Amino acid sequence: MRTIIKKVRLAVAAGDSAEANRLLPEALTKIARVASRGALHRNTAARTISRLTRAVNKAK
């Protein structure tokens, strides 16, 4: 999970919005899966998803 989050953040920082948009759905799925298994609190997962989505949308 942490690896895909880093990839999205690096793509946003590099200004590669196409790559960030490609990676975002995969990252959201992995975060939700980890939260549903109880390894991550659901509010933490929601906050992470929100921040990633906002960053990708801002980069467009």
Buried (B, 14 or more C-beta within 10 A) or exposed (E): BEEBBEBBBEBBEEEBBEBBBEBBEEBBEBBBEBBEEEEBEEEEBBEBBEEBBEBBEEBE
